[in-house]
Amino acid sequence: MKYLMLVCIDPDLQPGEDDGAPEVDDWVHEMDSKRIRLIGERVRPGSDATTVRVRNREVLLTDGPYAETKDLIAGFDVLECADLDEAISVAAKHPMAWHGVIELRPFWPAHED
């Protein structure tokens, strides 16, 4: 099953010098070598976002993210896992689980409506 893993940072969090969090390069290497991580990228800050809506056939653009949130999306990964338990295990090893928030969303299977 595929999962979208949203990697979010908490700008207010002040991590300790040695809080035990793994290095992101180690996480990437491990998940790539296990073929769990299919793709992953950093994204530009929300201030660089453009939000697109169509209302009454008019395209409406807004500079910035759709919603004001405390946690900011810093990147994403697409994971291929056997089930949610494996996806949780993978996410818990990511450094941002220690310093921010990881959100997992299963992909909607193509054969389901």
N, C-alpha and C positions, 0 to 999 in steps of 0.2 A: 504494500500500500504506500502511496506517495503522500508526503506531508510537506506543507509549506512551513518553514520555521522562520518566524519573524524575530529578528534580533533587535532588542530595544535597550537603550541606555537610560539610566535615571540620572539626569544632570545634577541632581542634588546630592547623590551618594558620594561620599568621600571614602574610597576603599583604603584599607590599611596597607602598609608596605608589604607585609607578608601575610595575606589572608588565606593562602593556600590555593588560590584560583589557578587553574592550569593556563598555560600559554596558548593563545589562539592558533599559532602555527602548529603546535603539537596536536591540537584537536583536529585541525584541517588535515594534517598528514594521516592521522589515525582513521578518520572517516573516509578519506579518499582511498586509502589502501584497502579498506573493507568494502569499498564500492557502495557505501551508504549515502554519502554526499554526492548528489548528481551534479549540482551547480550551486554556486554561492558567490555573492558579490556584496560589496559595500554600496551604499546609496548616498547621494548628496543630502545635505540637511533639509529639513522641512521648509526652510526659508527659500529653497530653490524649487519647491514643488509648484505645479500648476494643477488646479482642480478643475475638472470639466463636468458641466451639467448641461442637459438640454431640457428646457422648460418652454412649453407652448411653441415648440419648433425653433426656439432661439438658443444658440450656444452661449452659455454663460461661463466665463473663465474667472477664477479667483487665484491670485498669487498666494502661495503657501499651502499648507496641508488642509485636508478636509475638516479635521477636528482638532481642537486645542486639547492636547493631552500633556501630562507631565512626562511620561516616557516617550522617547523619540526613536523612531525606527532608524537603525544604523545600517542594517543590511538584511539579507535573507539567505536561506539555503533551501534547496529542495532535497528532501531525504527519501530514500526507498527503504522502508522498514517492514518487518513481518507484521507488526501490529502496533497499537498505541503504546504498549509497555516498552517496546524497543525504542520507539521514538522519544519517549520520556527519558529513557536511560541515556540516549545520545544527547538530548538537549541538556540534561543535567551535567554533562561533562564539559559543556561549552563555557568559556570564561564569563560570558555575559549573564549566565544563570547566577553567577556569584556577584556580578556588579550591576545588573540591570534586570531585565525580564526577557524570557523566551516565550513566545506564543506559538503553539503548534496548531495547524489547521489541516485536516485531511483533505486531499483533493476529492472532488466529486467524481465518482467512477463514471466513465463514459456511458456505460450501459444502464445507469439509473437516471430517472427523471426527477 
